[in-house]
């Protein structure tokens, strides 16, 4: 299922980590991963969250205040006794021509 794009403002980007995985051919590979902190645009937004960026998107130098259009997917998993929500950025585009005052 393909999800719609939503516009968010970047609050921050973590350092890129390299995650090891085994590809379909059995080869060990490294894959870039970063955490992107987002919020709804506007001065008084209360909706902040962190989403995971993978691959080339994790290498892009997003900076605080950038507007991005993102397609997100949601999941979760158990970690011991806790349930962890997992938000992943499936697609991301830097928005350049959108004036924040109209959001």
C-alpha positions as CSV (number, residue, x, y, z in Angstrom):
1,X,0.0,0.0,0.0
2,X,1.3,3.4,-0.9
3,X,0.8,6.2,1.6
4,X,0.4,9.9,0.8
5,X,3.0,12.5,1.2
6,X,2.8,14.9,4.2
7,X,4.8,18.1,4.7
8,X,6.9,18.4,7.9
9,X,9.6,20.7,9.2
10,X,13.0,19.2,10.2
11,X,14.1,19.7,13.8
12,X,17.3,17.7,13.5
13,X,19.2,14.8,12.0
14,X,21.3,12.3,13.9
15,X,24.8,11.1,12.8
16,X,24.7,8.4,10.2
17,X,25.4,4.9,11.4
18,X,26.3,1.9,9.2
19,X,24.1,-1.1,9.8
20,X,25.4,-4.5,8.8
21,X,23.1,-6.9,7.0
22,X,23.3,-10.0,4.8
23,X,21.9,-9.4,1.2
24,X,20.0,-11.9,-0.8
25,X,23.2,-13.3,-2.2
26,X,24.6,-14.0,1.2
27,X,27.1,-11.1,1.1
28,X,27.7,-9.0,4.1
29,X,26.9,-5.3,3.4
30,X,26.7,-2.0,5.3
31,X,23.6,0.2,4.9
32,X,23.4,3.9,6.1
33,X,20.8,4.7,8.8
34,X,19.9,8.0,10.4
35,X,17.2,9.3,12.7
36,X,15.3,12.4,11.4
37,X,13.3,14.5,13.9
38,X,10.2,16.1,12.4
39,X,7.3,18.3,13.4
40,X,4.3,19.7,11.8
41,X,5.1,23.2,10.4
42,X,4.0,26.2,12.4
43,X,5.1,28.0,15.5
44,X,3.0,26.1,18.0
45,X,3.1,22.5,16.7
46,X,2.9,19.8,19.3
47,X,3.2,16.9,16.9
48,X,6.9,16.0,17.0
49,X,8.3,12.5,16.2
50,X,11.4,10.7,15.0
51,X,11.6,8.6,11.9
52,X,14.3,6.4,10.5
53,X,16.0,7.2,7.2
54,X,17.8,4.4,5.3
55,X,20.2,4.3,2.3
56,X,20.9,7.4,0.3
57,X,18.3,9.4,2.1
58,X,20.2,8.9,5.4
59,X,23.3,10.6,3.7
60,X,21.5,13.8,2.7
61,X,22.4,16.7,5.0
62,X,18.9,17.8,6.0
63,X,19.1,20.7,8.4
64,X,16.9,22.3,11.0
65,X,14.1,24.4,9.4
66,X,14.1,22.4,6.1
67,X,10.6,21.6,4.8
68,X,10.3,18.1,3.5
69,X,7.5,16.0,2.0
70,X,7.6,12.5,3.4
71,X,5.9,9.2,2.9
72,X,5.9,7.3,6.1
73,X,5.2,3.7,7.1
74,X,4.4,2.6,10.6
75,X,5.2,-0.6,12.5
76,X,6.2,-1.9,15.9
77,X,7.9,-4.7,17.7
78,X,8.4,-6.1,21.2
79,X,11.6,-5.3,23.0
80,X,11.5,-7.3,26.2
81,X,8.4,-6.3,28.0
82,X,8.0,-3.0,26.0
83,X,6.3,-2.4,22.7
84,X,8.3,0.0,20.4
85,X,6.7,2.0,17.7
86,X,8.7,2.2,14.5
87,X,8.3,5.0,12.0
88,X,10.2,4.7,8.7
89,X,10.6,7.3,5.9
90,X,9.8,5.4,2.7
91,X,10.3,8.5,0.4
92,X,11.4,12.0,1.1
93,X,11.7,15.2,-1.0
94,X,13.1,18.6,0.0
95,X,10.4,21.2,-0.4
96,X,11.9,24.5,-1.8
97,X,9.0,26.6,-3.1
98,X,6.5,26.4,-0.2
99,X,6.0,29.4,2.0
100,X,5.7,28.5,5.7
101,X,3.2,31.2,6.3
102,X,0.5,29.4,4.4
103,X,0.8,26.1,6.3
